Amino acid sequence: MKRLPPLNWLRAFEASARALSFTAAAQELNMTQSAVSQQIKSLENAIGRPLFVRRVRGLELTDAGRGYLPTVQAAFAMLEESTRVLTGRKEPDMLELHVNLSFARYWLSPRLGRFMDQYPWVQLNVVTSIWPEERQSDSADVEIVFGQGKWESRVGKRLAQDSIFPVCSPEVGARIQRLDDLLRQRLFDLPGTLQSWDSWLEAYPAKSRVARPLVHRTSTWALSLEWAQNGLGVVLAHDTVANDLIRTGRLVRPLAFALPMKEAYYLIAPEGNQAHPAAQAFKTWLLQEMEAKP
């Protein structure tokens, strides 16, 4: 593989191509005009073709120069972004948000327009996951995770006091008047949570003679709630992910009984002066929205 040209030659080319002037490029790069001109000449000799047409009143890119410029600019942009990530430096208007997938879909997405309207200067980079252990969190400015509140040395702020309860489509709900009716439906749940259908049924004030059906499982409420909306059966859900769906009539609660939830969604974010402006703006907005509920 042929050796790449020195980066300073490429930087001189990129600056000169944007300004179409060796003099302006020299001022930008804090070099002399003759040094920039010489670096461009060296680059042209190295690649074997001219990149500029030198005219009395300025420069003009050749076809080769026009074709080469986007590649050089993209390479520098990638280097700058990678360096920014490695060194931990972030722009004040950039927010890297790592958020639980179900929370992002069913709570955050319906409200995100309000945040964008209130803080139009914040640029979002949202990464979703199901469980906190699935991805590294070193680059996150703000995290919203599901669990019991502690992950290694990080402690989160609990965002809501949810309960768990059954939900289903209105069509399935019309067939359920009591517990026996519910147990004749397909049931869906998540593995890995502290409370399940067994927990809910054990706490239910009435008992049933109907045998418990098989419980089908999926790793996320983002999928099980889709199944419920499609009329496949009854899902054990909780307020944060289900309330908007219930409010809009896409799901119903066939039985009113609810069990206090042991797990919750937690906010993990820097405190005080450690939070940069975009992170602080999102944290303030999120806590206000959680207080407002609907």
N, C-alpha and C positions, 0 to 999 in steps of 0.2 A: 504494500500500500504506500502511495506517495505521501511524503511528509506534508502536513498542513502548513500554510503560511503562518508566520508569527502573528499573534493576536494584535499587536500594535499596528501592523500593516492593515489588518482587517478593520480595526477601529478607525483608522485614518480614511479608509475607503468609505465606510458607512457614514461618517460625519460629512465627508466631502460630497457624497451622493445626495444626502438630504439637503445640504445647502447649495449644491452645485457651485461650490467655491472653495478653493484651497485656503484662501485667506480666512473665511468664516470658520472652516474646520479647524484651522490652526488656533484661532481664538478660543474655540470651544474646548480644544484638547490641551491648551496651554503649551503650544509648540510654535516654532517658527513656520512661516509659509513654505520656506524652502525644504524644511524637514518633512512636512506633510507631502509635498510634491515628490520628494525622493522616495518616501515610503510607498506612495502609489505607484511610482515607476518600478520599484522593486517587486511589488505585488504583480504588476502586469507582466514583468519579465518571468516571474515564477510560474504564472498560469499560462503564459504563451499567447496572450491576446490583449488588445487595449480595452480598458474599461471606460475611458472618457475620451471625448473629442474636445481638445483644447481650443477654445475660441477667444477672440480678443476681449469679448465682454462676459466671459464666464465659461462654464463647463457644460457639456451635454453628455449624458450617458450613452454609450454604445448599446447595441442589442445585447451583447454579453454582459455589460454592466447592469442593464435593467433586469436581466434574468438572474444575476448573481445577488443583487441587493436584498430581495426578500429572504433568501436563505441565510445570509449573513445576519440580518436583523433578527430573524427567528432564533438563530443560535445564540446571539447575545441575550435576547429576552429569556431564553431557557436557562442560561448560565446565571443571570441576575436573580431569577425566581428561585433556583436551586440554592444559591448562596444565601438568599434571604431566609429560606427555610432552615438551612443548616446553622446559621448564626443566630436564629431566633428573633431577628428583627422583623417587625410587622408594620405595615402602614397603619396609621391611626383610623383610616376609614374601612379597613378590611377586617371582617369578622369570620373566623373559622369556627363553625358551630358543629359539634358532634352531638347527635341527638338520636334517641331511641326511635326506631322506625315507626312503631305504632303511634307514639306521641306525635311524631312529625306529620304523619298522615291524617290523623283524626282530630288532633287538637291544634297543632301549629299551622297547618296549611290553610284551614278556614279563616284564620286570624292574621296571617302573615301580611296581607295587603295593608292592614292598619299600621303595622310596624314600618313597612316600606314608605307609606305616606307620611308618617311622623318623622322618620329618619331617612330621607331620600339620599343622603350622602354615604350611607353604609353599604359597602359591597359584601354580599354574602357568599360564603363557601360552605355549603351544608354537606356533612357526611353522616349517613345513617347506619345504624347497626341494631341488632336485637338485644344482645347482652353486652355489658361493659367490657368483658374480657376479649371481645372479638377484634378490637383494633387498638393500636397504640394511641395514647391521648396526649403525647408530649406537645404536639403542634396545635392542639385545640385551645381557643381562647375561652370558650364556654362549652360546657357539656350538660346534657340532660340525660340521665341514666335511670334505669329501673332496677330496684333492689331494696335492700334494707338500710341503706344510708351510709355505709362505710366500705371503701375499696382501698385496700392497702393503707397508705397514709392520708388519703383524701377523705374528707367528710363533706357530705352534701347538705343542702337546705331542702327540706321536704316541701313539695309544691302543693300538695292536696291531701285531704283525708278521704280516700275513696272507700267504697264498699263494692263487694262482688255480688252479682245477681244474674239471672238468666235473661237473655234477649233472643229475639227471633224476628222473622218477617211478620207483617200483619196477617198474612194468610195462614201461617203456622200458628200464630198467636190466637186466632179465632177458634182453633181446635183445642185450646188448653184452658180449662176452667179450674183445675185442681192438680195436685201433685201427680196423681195417677195418670192424668192426660199427658203431663210433661214427660213422664218416664216411658211413654209409648212413642216418643219422637227420637230421632237421632240426636246424640249429644256430642258436642265438640269442646275441647279444652286444650291447654298448653302444658307440656311437660316442663319441669324445672321451676315452676312457681310453688310457693309455700302452701297455697290453698287450691283445692281442686273441687270437682263435683262431689267427691267423698266428703270433703269438709262442709260444703254447702248443705248436702243432704243430711249429714249427721246433725247439723244445727237447726234444720228446718223443724218448726214446732209440731208438724203432723208427720205421721209415718204412712208408708204405702205398702200395699200387698203386691204391687206390681214389681216384677223383677227388674233390677237395674239393667238397662241396655249396655251394649258396648260403647265405650267412649273413644271417639276418634280424636287424634291429636295432631296439632301443627305447631311449629316453633314460634309463630307470631300472631297477635291479634289482627294484624293487617290482613292476614289470609282468612282466619276463622270468621271474622266479621263480614268478609265478602261472602263466605259460604252462608252465613245467617241471612244476609240480604237477598241471596239467591234462593232462599226457601229450603235449604238442605237440612235444616234442623235447628237445634237450640244451642247457643253458645254461652258459656260462663264469661261475663265481661265485667267492666267496672266503669265508674263515672267518667273518667278523663277521656277514654276512647269511645264510649257509647252514648254520652249525653246528647251530642249534636245529632247523631243518627236518630235518636229517639225523638228529639225536638222537631226534626224535619219529617218524621213519619216513616223513615226507611226501616226502622226497627221498633219493636214494642217490648215491654216487660210483661210477660204472660202471668207472672206471679210477683207479688210486691215484696216478698221477703228478701232482705239483703244482709250480707255478713260483712262486718268491718274487715278491711283489707290490711294484712300485715306488711305487705310491700307497697312501694310507692315510687313516684317519679321524683328525682332529686336534681337540684341545680348545683353544679360545681363550677364556680367562677372565682377569679381573683377578687380580693377585698381591697377597698380603699384605693390608694395610689398605684397599686399593682395592676389594676385593670386599665387597658387603654380605652380611648373614647368610644369605639364601636362596641366593645364588650360591655362597657358600663351602660351604654344606651340600651342594648338588648336586655341586660339584666333588669334595669329599671322598668322597661316596657313589659317584660315577662311577668314580673311580680305584680304589676298593676293589673294586667289582664287576668292573672290567676285570682286576684281579689275580686275582680268584677264578675268572674264566673262566665255566664253566657256572653 
